[in-house]
Amino acid sequence: MKYDYLVVGAGLYGAVFAYEAKKKGKTCLVIDKRDHIAGNIYCENVSGINVHKYGAHIFHTSDKKIWEYVNQFAEFNNYINSPVARYKNELYNLPFNMNTFSKMWNIATPQEAKDIIASQIADLNITEPKNLEEQALSLVGKDVYEKLIKGYTEKQWGRDCKDLPSFIIKRLPLRFIYDNNYFNDRYQGIPIGGYTKIVEKMLDGIEVRLNTNYLDNREEFDAMADKIVYTGMIDQFYDYKLGVLEYRSVRFETEELPMENYQGNAVVNYTEREVPYTRIIEHKHFEFGKQPTTIISREYSSEWKKGDEPYYPVNNDKNNALYQQYKELADKEHKVIFGGRLGGYKYYDMDKVIAAALEMCEKEL
């Protein structure tokens, strides 16, 4: 059978495209090399708990149109992302707000917090930050940096903060109010029953083949469709012929524990360098679960190598320049549309993935 579109990747971007194409009367074949749909937002139900298999995903947006769009496919709960940071045996609220500062310095008013931060910054005499450490110190001062930023960032990037470019931290939002809501977005929540159901609904009535790698049988697949929507790695599509784009990867250690509640919060960041993982996710708290057991995932950040799961593009000058070269090749393709996080070598929040996919549908369909 000949299809109008072959969609490579059954993640959010590919699913939105396939759903919109079907509405316009187009035929699609969706393939994915994994054994499940939904890409990195895939949730697996274990003991009644929806486990975010590829890390925590919290939907948030200020775009009312995108919020209404995604609500066609699921009902969202009222979960608010309020992570806790653990430094040794001290616990702090994130993002940096008056709860954080009052705990750190035993103070009560915004002016006291501002004065402490300002005096710490003044003592450092940093005029032109040369690296991430100096950039962060010049924004938040010594205490917040050393307890809540330094170790976590070094684990995340696998490098000393002095060896990281300053642009990674352009700004660090400081809130001088008692507010632990991590996102400033108007709409926020977790789909009741997990994210996989959203993608299932989008792909309803569309042919999907799993455990199917496009790059293994490229010619055969190319012949099956008039056009291809490719959401895999753009450098791999071109067989890395200009060089390899860099990513950070994440490894998860997930276990079920015979207790109702392990840490009292969905997300706890471990900010000291000596603890090898960056954070622990307790999945049941995303949906206010009351199950008799609990499931936790420890997250370890790692350097990506071929064969690993790519998570975060390393968008420094070198990689961005290399991506531009690949993009120039991609722009010359008449039959292939590149999209999503890997196709566009860009870290997207979920609402931005949907917006980018809908924008592409508008042009294409």
N, C-alpha and C positions, 0 to 999 in steps of 0.2 A: 504493500500500500504506500502511496505517496502522500505526504503530509504538507500542509502549508508551513508549519514551523516544527523544528526539532528544538526542544528546550533541554539544554545540558545543565542539570542541577535542579533538584526538587526542593530547594530552599525557598525562602520568602520571596526573593526577587523573581525566580523562575515561576513560582506558583501564581504570583500576582499576574505576570504576563500571560500565562496559560489560561487563567480564569477570564481575563479581559478579552483574549483572542477568541475563546469559545463563545463569549457573549456576542462577538461580531461575526459569528458563523465560520470561524477559521478552525481547521483541524490541527491538533498538536499531538506530538509524542514527547513525553517527558521522561528523561532517563537520569539515573543517579548511580554513581559507583558504590555508594553505601547500601546497606540492606534496609534502609528506612527512608521515609520522606522527611521533610521539614528542616533539613540541613542542621545548622548549629542551634536552632531553637527547639530541636526535638526533645520531647519529654517522654520518659518511660515510667509507666505506673508500676511501682514496687511496693507491696504491702499497703496499697491504698494511698501511697504518697507519689505525687508527680515529681520525678527526679529530673532536674535540668541537666541532661547528660553532658553538655558541652559548656557548662558554666552558667551562672545566674543570668537570666534575662528578665528585665523589668521594663514593661512597656510604659513610655512616657512621651508626651508630645504637647506642643502648644498649638498645633495645627488642627482646628476643629474638623476640617474635611477628612483628614487622615484618621482622626479618632472615630468619626462616624463610619468611615469605610471599614475599619477593622472590627467595629462592633456589629457589622452584619454577620460575622463569622463566629462570634463568641460573646458571652456576657463576661464583663470584667469585674473583679472584686475591687475593694477600696484599699488595697495594699499600698502603703507609703514606704518608700525606701529610706530607712534610717539606720545606716551601718554603725557598728561600734568598732573602735580601734583599741587593740590591746597592746600595751607596751610594758613588758615584764609583767608585774601584777597590777598595773594601773589600767583603768578602763576609761576611755574618752568617747564622747559623741562626735560623729561626723555628720555633715561637713563642719569645718571650724566655725563654731558659733559660741554664744555666751555660755552654753552648758559646758563646752570644751574648756573655755578660759576660766570659768569660775572653779572648775575642778582642778585645773593646772596651777592656778595661782591663789586660790582661796579668796577670790574677789567677788563683788556682786554687781558692779555697774559697768556699762559700756565704756565710760570714760577711763576707768581704771585699766581696763583691758587695752584700750588704744594707747594709753600712756606707757604701759609696760612694753608693748610691741614697738612703739616709736623709739623708746630709749634703747632697746636691744638693737634695732636697726642702725640707730645713730652711732652706737659704739663700734660697729663693724667697718664703717668708712668704705663701703663698696659703692664705687661710682659707676663703673662699667662692668657688669657681671660677665666673667669669662667662661663660666660653665654652669651647669644646673645647680650645683651647691651654692654658688654665689648668688645666682638668680633667686633661689628659694629663700636664702637668708635675707636678701634685700627686700623681700616681700612680707615675710612673717616673723623674722627674728630667730634667735637661737633655740629657744625652748620648743616651739612648735615644730621647727625643722628637725631637731635631733630626735624628738620622741615620735613624731607622727609622719614624717616625710622621708627622711634619709634611708633608713633600713628597708622600708617598703619599696621605695623607688629602685634601690640597688638590686633587690631581689627580682623586681619586675623586669628590669633591663639587663640584668646579669653584668653590670658594670658599676664601678665606683661613681658616686655623684660628681666627683671632680672630673671624671672622664666623659661625662654626658654633656651634650650641647645645651646651652641655656634655653633655647627656643622650646624645648619639651614642656617647660613650665612657663608659659607666657604670663599667666596670672594665677593667683591662688585666691579663690573667693573667701573673704573673711566676713562673717555675718555678726553684727553686734546686736543680735536679738536671740532670744531663747527659741530656736527653731531647728529641729533635727531632720526636717524633710530635705533629702539630698538634692532632689531636682527642683528647679524653679518652674517646671512646666505645669500648665493648667490641668492637664489630664494625665492620670497615672493609674496603673493597676496591673493585675495578673489575670489572664483568662482563666475562668473557673473550669477546672478539668485539664489545664495545661495547653501548651502551644500547638501540639501536634494536631489537635482537633481543628484548629484554624486552617492549617494547610490541607488537611483531609477534605474540608468543605470546599476550599478553593479548587482542588483537583478532582472533585466529584464529577464523574462522567468523562474524564479525560484519561487516555491511555498512559499508564506509568509503567516503566520497567526499571526494577532495582537491580543491584549487583551488576550494573552494566556500565563499563568504562568507555566513554566516547573515544578516547585517545588510542584504545586498543584496536578499534575498527573504524577509523576515521573515514576512509573512502566509502565504505558501505553505508555509514550513517549519513554522510554528505549527500549521497544519492537518494536518500529517503525523503528529503524535504527541500522545499524551495529556499527556505532561510533557516539560519541557526541562531538561537539565543544562547550564548555561552557564558556561564557564570563561574567557570573554573579559573585557575591561575593564568593570567595573560602570558607570562613568560614561558610557562609549560606548554601552552598552545603552540608557541613558536619554537618549541624544543630548546628553550634557553639559549637561542643562538646569539643573542646580544649580551648574555650574562644572566646571572640568577638574582632575582629580587629577594630582599631579606625580610623575614618575619620573626616575630616572637611566637613561641608555641606555649601550650599549657598542658600539663599532665595532671590527671585527677586520681586521687585515692578515695574511693567511695566505700563506706561500710554502713551496715545496719546495726544499730545499738539497741540492747534490750532495756530501753528507758523511754519515758514519754517526751523528755525535753533535755537536750544536751547543753545548749548555750543560751537559750532564751531569746535568740534573735536570728533572723535569716542569714545575716552577713556579719561576720566578725573578722576584721583585718588584723593580722599579726605584724606589727610595724618594726620589730627589732630584727636586725640582720641575722642573729643567731638561730632564730626559728626558721627552718628551711622553706616552709610554705608561706604563701602570701596571705591566704585567708581560708576560713572554713565556712562553707555554706551549709545551713541546716534547712533542707528543702521544704519540710512540712509548714514552716512559718510563712512561706509565700502565700499559702492558702488557709492559714489559721487552723491547721490540722490538729485533731485530737486523738490520733492513732496511738495504740499502746507502745509501739516502737518508733524509733526515729532513724533518719538516714542523713549522714553528713558526708560532705566531699571536701577533702583538703586540696587546695590548688597550688601547684608548683609551676613557676614560670621557667621556661627554658629556651635556649637558642634553637631556632628551627633548622632542620636539615632535610634534604629531600626524603620523602617517605613519611615525614611527620605531618600532623595536622597544622596547617597555617592559621594563626589567629589574628595577630596584630601586625599590619604592615609597619615596617620601620621607615616612616616617612621623613628621612633626613635628606640633605641635598643630593647625595650620591644616588640613593635609590629613586628619588623623584625624577632625577635627570634620566636614569635608565628607563623608568616607566614611560617618560615622555617619548623616548625612542620607540618603545613597543606600541605606544598609542598611535604614533605616526603610521606604523605598519597596519594597526587595527583600522584606522580611518580609511585606509585604501581598500579594505575588504568590502565587496558588494553583497556578499551572501551571509556574513557573520556579524551579529550584534553582540558586543561585550557589555556585561553588566554585573552589578553586585559588588561585594567587598573585594573579591579576588579578581574579578574581571576589570575592576576600576582601580585596584591597588589603593584602597582607601577604607579607613575604619568608619563604618556607618552605624548609627543607632537604628533600631528597627523602623521607626517612623520615617527616617530618611531613606531607608531601603525601599519602603512602599512608595514614597513620593517619587523617587528616581525611577522605579519601575512604571509607575503610572504616567510619568512624563514621557518615558520612552514609548509606552503604548499609544499615547496621544500622537506622537510623530509617526509611528510605524503603522498603526491600525486605522 
